[in-house]
Amino acid sequence: YTDVAEMVKNPELDAIVVVSPSMFHAEHIKLALDAGKHCFCDKPLDTTVEKCKLAEKAVEAHPDKVFMLGFMRRFDDSYAEAKRRIDAGDIGKVVLVRSYTQDPRSTIESTLKFAPHSGGQYLDMCVHDIDLIRWFTGSNVKNVWAIGGVFEFDLYKSAHSLTVGIQMENGAMGFMFTNRTHAAGSNVETEIIGTHGTLRIANVGAKNLLNIVDEHGSREEYYPDFMSRWHEAFVAEMVAFTGHVRDNTKPADLTVYDGTAVSEAAYRCKESFETGKMLPIR
């Protein structure tokens, strides 16, 4: 198909997976649900809060249909285990979530082509980190302060290396760093510090347990790209979605409203970066 509106009319389709450019997500969610299809949408929910609200209305208008949002890190075994331990009280009350996301510089050419219609790095890349911070702290974002810059590749109009300090409504803190030019490969690190302990995930992005020893010394190789790192999480995400469709159940803690909350926080991060001010979430 080359026309989404035509595709969703196909009676043989039970569900639609929306992986179109981010600025079309809300529109395609509505088309799918209005046609009576279950719908999965990759992050972000959309590139503006206004369009996220339209997606909310579309989901609310079809309570009999499954809608699921694609924050795949929640389906990674390590992140899911961290969440289970947090919920069990293993590290006490969460104080700080530190999240690093770095794309490999080897993919910078495709990243540069994608940037103009991505919604910007905050709305495209940082939403993963914001979602994790909300998920692990169990709270919404209250205030954000973002800084960053273009240190290379001037085709980026705003920034390719960004940091954000986050204050949550329950008092917990978040810190995130995102970067498009990591030399070693795809690297994602997360640390959750609690009152009684700390959880750390993938502080070294090794693609396997192989240690290489040669004239350069001893080393481990990073995941070459994000698909290598998150392949199993993407599969688990689709297994979860199709399971909900078959069983006629709804995702309990990953809803359209999470998508709006994350996009709203990401957009305020963008505004904070542009104004140099700490900003509250409206």
Phi, psi and omega per residue, in radians:
Y1 nan 2.584 2.987
T2 -2.050 -0.014 -3.121
D3 -2.247 1.988 -3.097
V4 -1.088 -0.735 -3.126
A5 -1.054 -0.576 3.099
E6 -1.320 -0.698 -3.092
M7 -1.069 -0.762 -3.035
V8 -1.203 -0.209 3.094
K9 -1.360 -0.228 -3.086
N10 -1.111 2.028 -3.073
P11 -1.207 -0.257 -3.133
E12 -1.427 -0.184 3.141
L13 -1.569 2.284 3.089
D14 -1.664 -0.549 -3.042
A15 -2.570 2.691 3.140
I16 -2.104 2.328 3.038
V17 -1.852 2.003 -3.080
V18 -1.594 1.924 3.069
V19 -2.265 0.540 3.109
S20 -1.350 3.016 3.064
P21 -0.924 2.504 -2.953
S22 -0.952 -0.593 -3.069
M23 -1.231 -0.132 3.116
F24 -1.871 0.011 -2.994
H25 -1.037 -0.897 -3.100
A26 -1.060 -0.723 3.125
E27 -1.065 -0.776 -3.082
H28 -1.320 -0.531 3.024
I29 -1.061 -0.815 -3.130
K30 -1.111 -0.755 3.119
L31 -1.038 -0.770 -3.112
A32 -1.140 -0.854 -3.095
L33 -1.178 -0.708 3.121
D34 -1.104 -0.462 3.117
A35 -1.500 0.063 3.092
G36 1.469 0.370 -3.130
K37 -1.806 2.555 2.917
H38 -1.187 2.719 -3.005
C39 -2.457 2.267 2.951
F40 -1.970 2.362 3.130
C41 -2.237 2.249 3.057
D42 -1.180 2.746 3.095
K43 -1.210 2.750 -0.207
P44 -1.355 2.952 3.121
L45 -1.035 -0.736 2.974
D46 -2.977 -3.096 -3.021
T47 -1.684 -0.101 3.041
T48 -2.344 2.676 3.119
V49 -1.127 -0.641 -3.136
E50 -1.035 -0.771 3.138
K51 -1.267 -0.519 3.035
C52 -1.093 -0.674 3.103
K53 -1.117 -0.622 3.080
L54 -1.140 -0.660 3.082
A55 -1.132 -0.689 3.084
E56 -0.999 -0.823 -3.121
K57 -1.084 -0.670 3.134
A58 -1.129 -0.728 3.122
V59 -1.180 -0.735 3.141
E60 -1.111 -0.523 -3.118
A61 -1.316 -0.192 -3.092
H62 -2.317 1.158 -3.092
P63 -1.129 -0.282 3.133
D64 -1.467 -0.086 -3.106
K65 -1.876 2.569 3.105
V66 -1.431 2.248 2.962
F67 -2.160 2.345 -3.134
M68 -2.439 2.461 -3.102
L69 -1.815 2.521 -2.981
G70 -1.629 1.228 2.935
F71 -1.722 1.512 -2.910
M72 -1.210 -0.350 -3.110
R73 -1.074 -0.487 3.114
R74 -1.100 -0.350 -3.066
F75 -1.749 0.017 3.009
D76 -1.264 2.429 -3.063
D77 -0.991 -0.738 -3.083
S78 -1.171 -0.739 -3.132
Y79 -1.224 -0.683 3.100
A80 -1.106 -0.690 3.118
E81 -1.170 -0.686 3.092
A82 -1.058 -0.748 3.130
K83 -1.101 -0.713 3.119
R84 -1.079 -0.719 -3.130
R85 -1.206 -0.660 3.092
I86 -1.105 -0.837 -3.124
D87 -1.109 -0.498 3.125
A88 -1.414 -0.103 3.119
G89 1.447 0.279 -3.048
D90 -1.095 -0.537 -3.125
I91 -1.989 0.299 3.141
G92 1.298 -2.583 3.130
K93 -1.456 2.343 -3.130
V94 -1.219 2.221 -3.132
V95 -1.758 -0.788 -3.043
L96 -2.574 2.417 2.970
V97 -2.063 2.084 3.094
R98 -1.863 2.203 -3.063
S99 -2.291 2.143 3.072
Y100 -1.969 2.337 3.025
T101 -2.303 2.072 -3.125
Q102 -2.272 2.134 3.050
D103 -1.479 2.644 3.137
P104 -1.266 2.449 3.108
R105 -1.177 -0.289 3.116
S106 -1.142 -0.346 3.133
T107 -1.841 0.299 -3.018
I108 -1.102 -0.572 -3.120
E109 -1.104 -0.782 3.112
S110 -1.204 -0.594 3.109
T111 -1.115 -0.725 3.127
L112 -1.115 -0.645 3.115
K113 -1.204 -0.589 -3.105
F114 -1.362 -0.505 -2.987
A115 -0.929 -0.767 -3.047
P116 -1.062 -0.501 -3.118
H117 -2.000 0.294 -3.103
S118 -1.491 -0.272 -3.009
G119 1.623 -0.040 -3.123
G120 1.689 2.816 -3.017
Q121 -1.113 -0.604 3.118
Y122 -1.126 -0.748 -3.069
L123 -1.445 -0.330 -3.141
D124 -1.725 -0.908 -2.985
M125 -1.648 -0.795 -3.035
C126 -1.221 -0.303 -3.117
V127 -1.063 -0.543 3.075
H128 -1.064 -0.822 -3.094
D129 -1.181 -0.721 3.113
I130 -1.085 -0.734 3.127
D131 -1.072 -0.754 3.130
L132 -1.105 -0.725 -3.138
I133 -1.105 -0.750 3.087
R134 -1.111 -0.758 -3.074
W135 -1.132 -0.827 -3.081
F136 -1.296 -0.577 3.128
T137 -1.486 -0.334 -3.095
G138 1.172 0.572 -3.053
S139 -2.543 2.792 3.038
N140 -1.520 2.810 3.132
V141 -1.342 2.393 3.114
K142 -1.827 -0.914 -3.117
N143 -2.383 2.594 3.083
V144 -2.330 2.588 3.007
W145 -2.423 2.029 -3.018
A146 -2.051 2.400 3.014
I147 -2.377 2.857 3.132
G148 2.966 -2.966 -3.132
G149 -3.069 3.039 3.043
V150 -1.770 1.878 -3.098
F151 -1.752 -0.145 3.140
E152 -2.936 2.893 3.095
F153 1.013 1.318 -3.054
D154 -1.135 -0.155 3.087
L155 -1.143 -0.374 3.011
Y156 -1.227 2.111 -3.070
K157 -1.284 -0.529 -3.083
S158 -1.958 -1.269 -3.082
A159 -2.847 2.651 3.009
H160 -2.056 -0.104 3.050
S161 -2.233 2.059 -2.958
L162 -2.349 2.518 2.968
T163 -2.230 2.597 3.121
V164 -2.443 2.276 2.951
G165 -1.701 2.346 -3.022
I166 -2.245 2.349 2.988
Q167 -1.930 2.229 -3.128
M168 -1.591 2.814 -3.126
E169 -1.116 -0.499 -3.131
N170 -1.570 0.137 3.099
G171 1.671 -0.262 3.097
A172 -1.154 2.831 -3.110
M173 -2.085 2.696 3.052
G174 -2.348 2.586 3.028
F175 -2.430 2.282 3.103
M176 -2.344 2.572 3.077
F177 -2.293 2.242 3.068
T178 -2.213 2.558 -3.033
N179 -2.679 2.489 -3.119
R180 -1.755 0.034 -2.961
T181 -2.265 0.760 3.126
H182 -1.323 2.170 -2.984
A183 -1.213 -0.624 -2.980
A184 -1.429 -0.338 -3.096
G185 2.456 -2.797 -3.124
S186 -1.397 2.181 -3.075
N187 -2.346 2.179 3.060
V188 -2.263 2.183 3.123
E189 -2.182 2.466 3.073
T190 -2.438 2.356 3.086
E191 -2.291 2.251 3.110
I192 -2.030 1.991 -3.106
I193 -1.784 2.178 3.130
G194 -2.032 3.086 -3.133
T195 -1.225 -0.360 -3.093
H196 -2.133 0.063 -3.116
G197 3.021 3.093 -3.092
T198 -2.372 2.462 3.044
L199 -2.029 2.344 3.110
R200 -2.211 2.388 -3.125
I201 -2.197 2.187 2.973
A202 0.923 0.866 3.092
N203 -1.258 -0.254 2.915
V204 -2.202 2.090 -3.027
G205 -1.408 0.950 -3.105
A206 -1.265 2.295 -3.097
K207 -1.343 -0.294 3.076
N208 -2.813 -2.991 -3.094
L209 -1.597 0.110 -3.098
L210 -1.249 2.269 3.012
N211 -1.911 2.202 -3.081
I212 -1.808 2.191 3.108
V213 -2.121 2.054 3.131
D214 -2.630 -2.765 -3.084
E215 -1.143 -0.252 3.120
H216 -1.591 -0.075 -3.112
G217 1.934 -2.705 -3.134
S218 -1.911 2.335 -3.078
R219 -2.707 2.836 2.944
E220 -2.070 2.561 -3.135
E221 -1.634 2.451 3.124
Y222 -1.344 2.865 2.924
Y223 -1.044 2.307 -3.095
P224 -1.248 -0.447 -3.127
D225 -2.753 3.003 -3.041
F226 -1.189 -0.502 3.129
M227 -1.149 -0.626 3.097
S228 -1.127 -0.733 -3.110
R229 -1.207 -0.695 -2.945
W230 -1.915 0.238 -3.080
H231 -0.930 -0.895 -3.098
E232 -1.144 -0.578 3.119
A233 -1.179 -0.690 3.078
F234 -1.084 -0.727 3.108
V235 -1.116 -0.817 -3.132
A236 -1.079 -0.620 3.114
E237 -1.092 -0.787 3.131
M238 -1.204 -0.628 3.067
V239 -1.072 -0.741 3.131
A240 -1.128 -0.772 -3.124
F241 -1.097 -0.879 -3.115
T242 -1.141 -0.524 3.065
G243 -1.129 -0.728 3.090
H244 -1.097 -0.696 3.133
V245 -1.117 -0.812 -3.118
R246 -1.127 -0.711 -3.040
D247 -1.588 -0.061 -3.118
N248 0.994 0.853 3.098
T249 -2.116 2.912 -3.134
K250 -2.032 2.527 3.026
P251 -1.051 2.203 -3.028
A252 -1.310 -0.637 -3.000
D253 -2.212 0.425 3.103
L254 -2.494 1.521 -2.979
T255 -2.024 3.066 3.083
V256 -1.071 -0.523 -3.122
Y257 -1.233 -0.534 3.023
D258 -1.111 -0.679 3.113
G259 -1.091 -0.733 3.108
T260 -1.145 -0.783 -3.111
A261 -1.072 -0.732 3.139
V262 -1.191 -0.765 3.138
S263 -1.135 -0.666 3.109
E264 -1.100 -0.775 3.109
A265 -1.131 -0.708 3.141
A266 -1.116 -0.713 3.140
Y267 -1.157 -0.645 3.095
R268 -1.215 -0.549 3.018
C269 -1.071 -0.747 3.104
K270 -1.060 -0.783 3.118
E271 -1.132 -0.672 3.121
S272 -1.105 -0.755 3.100
F273 -1.059 -0.742 -3.073
E274 -1.261 -0.528 -3.097
T275 -1.742 -0.303 -3.097
G276 1.308 0.285 -3.080
K277 -2.005 2.637 2.945
M278 -1.303 2.290 -3.051
L279 -2.174 2.489 3.049
P280 -1.419 2.755 2.981
I281 -1.424 2.198 -3.083
R282 -1.094 nan nan
